[in-house]
Amino acid sequence: MGDLERGVKTPSLDAFIRIVEALDVPADTLIRDTAAPASYVADDELNRKLSRLTPGQKKAATDILNAYIDNIPYIKEK
């Protein structure tokens, strides 16, 4: 583990997944120095898409997103 922490060795994908599961943390927590957290990537993509819409389209997109979040329990924050 020390070699992994110092960057001397890189774990295989299988080993990385086992480490993430054992630590019970999101994968981006462990690779934060090299990759943006997934939530930031999604936020950036959503902002880019919304910036191209008219005010009316933004309102409709917001209404659709709110309806989706309100009606699908498994995507609500825990």
VENUR-V617028 format. One line per field, one symbol per residue. phi: phi as a letter, one per 30 degrees, with the letter a starting at -180 (. if undefined). burial: + if it has 24 or more other ideal C-beta (glycine too) atoms within 12 Angstrom, else -. A space follows every 10 residues. Layout:
phi->???
burial->???
//
This chain:
phi->.eddddidbc ddedddddde dddhbdeddd cedcbdeedd dddddddddd ddcdeddddd dddddddddd cbddcddc
burial->---------- ---------- ---------+ ---------- ---------- ---------- ---------- --------
//
